Amino acid sequence: MTDAALSDLQTLRIAVPDLLGEVDAAVARADAFAAQAGLDEDRRYALQVCIEEALANLIMHGVAGPGGKQIVVTLTASPPPVALQITDTCMPFDVTAVPPPTAGSDQAPGGRGIALMRAFSKHMRYSSEGGRNLLDIGI
């Protein structure tokens, strides 16, 4: 199915527990939804990478301890870009303000997730208000 065939809005909302062990299940649900909506494999992969990296960052760096933080992934399959929104009550962190890694930083472990998200997305926007953070990603 082509993007033009996705004329009807289809939306999936996933409440994700703030535990790393829950990330794979959220990614799998989003991928199944994307497949059913007819997204091609490249866009599905981009979606998987962005969800996995965003959730892992939130849970590893934005949660003081398990339990109590709300994380919701909302995916709307529509003509490009596919809308991915992640809302949370974790500590505010603007991923769009993180500079790209430098050539000398290749030795450090980690730190590539945000760069991957940028590479696989058409846009990333972040806002935080009233204890809620919103990351809006177009795929």
C-alpha positions in Angstrom: 0.0 0.0 0.0 1.3 3.4 -0.9 1.2 6.5 1.3 -1.7 7.8 -0.9 -3.7 4.8 0.2 -3.4 6.0 3.8 -6.1 8.6 3.4 -8.1 7.5 6.5 -6.5 8.6 9.7 -5.6 5.7 11.9 -4.4 6.2 15.4 -2.8 4.0 18.0 -2.2 5.0 21.6 0.1 3.0 23.9 0.5 3.6 27.6 4.1 2.5 28.4 5.1 1.5 31.9 8.3 3.3 32.9 10.4 0.1 32.8 13.1 -0.7 30.2 11.6 -4.2 29.9 8.4 -2.7 28.4 10.1 -0.9 25.5 10.2 -3.9 23.2 6.5 -4.6 23.6 5.7 -1.0 22.8 7.9 -1.1 19.7 6.2 -4.4 18.6 2.7 -3.0 19.0 3.6 0.2 17.0 5.2 -1.9 14.3 2.2 -4.2 14.0 0.0 -1.1 13.7 2.3 0.4 11.1 2.3 -2.8 9.1 -1.5 -3.0 9.2 -1.7 0.7 8.1 0.4 -0.2 5.1 3.7 1.6 5.9 6.6 0.4 3.9 9.5 -1.4 5.6 11.8 1.6 5.6 9.3 3.8 7.4 8.5 1.0 9.8 12.2 0.6 10.6 12.5 4.4 11.1 9.5 4.3 13.4 11.0 1.4 15.4 14.3 3.2 15.9 12.7 6.5 17.0 10.3 4.8 19.5 13.0 2.6 20.9 15.5 5.3 21.4 13.1 7.9 22.7 11.6 5.5 25.3 15.0 4.1 26.4 16.2 7.7 26.9 13.1 8.6 28.9 13.3 5.6 31.1 17.1 5.5 31.6 17.5 9.3 32.1 14.2 10.8 32.9 12.8 8.5 35.6 14.2 8.6 39.2 12.8 5.1 39.9 10.3 2.7 38.5 6.6 3.5 38.9 4.6 6.7 38.8 5.8 8.3 35.5 3.3 8.4 32.7 4.6 7.7 29.2 2.2 7.6 26.2 3.1 6.8 22.6 0.6 8.0 20.0 1.1 7.0 16.4 -1.1 8.4 13.6 -0.7 6.7 10.3 -1.6 9.3 7.6 0.0 10.6 4.5 3.7 11.6 5.1 4.9 12.3 7.6 3.6 9.7 9.9 3.0 11.4 13.3 4.7 10.0 16.3 4.1 11.7 19.6 5.5 10.8 22.9 4.1 12.5 26.0 5.5 11.9 29.5 5.7 13.2 33.0 9.4 12.4 33.3 12.1 15.1 33.9 12.1 17.6 31.0 14.8 17.0 28.4 14.8 18.7 25.0 16.4 16.1 22.7 16.2 18.7 19.9 18.8 20.9 21.7 21.4 18.1 21.9 24.2 18.9 19.5 25.2 16.2 17.0 28.1 14.0 18.1 31.5 15.2 17.0 34.1 13.0 15.3 36.2 12.8 18.4 33.3 11.5 20.5 33.2 8.2 18.5 35.0 6.5 21.3 32.4 7.2 24.0 29.8 4.5 24.5 26.2 5.5 23.9 25.1 8.9 22.8 24.1 7.9 19.3 20.3 7.4 19.9 19.4 11.0 19.3 21.5 11.2 16.2 19.7 8.1 14.9 16.4 9.7 15.6 17.4 12.8 13.7 18.6 10.6 10.8 15.4 8.6 10.6 12.9 11.5 11.1 11.6 14.3 8.9 11.3 16.6 11.9 11.5 16.5 15.7 9.9 19.1 17.9 9.9 19.3 21.7 7.9 21.2 24.3 7.3 21.1 28.0 4.5 22.7 29.9 2.8 22.0 33.2 4.8 18.9 34.1 4.2 17.3 30.7 6.7 16.9 28.0 5.8 16.3 24.3 8.2 15.0 21.6 6.6 15.3 18.2 8.4 13.3 15.4 7.5 13.1 11.8 8.5 9.9 10.0 
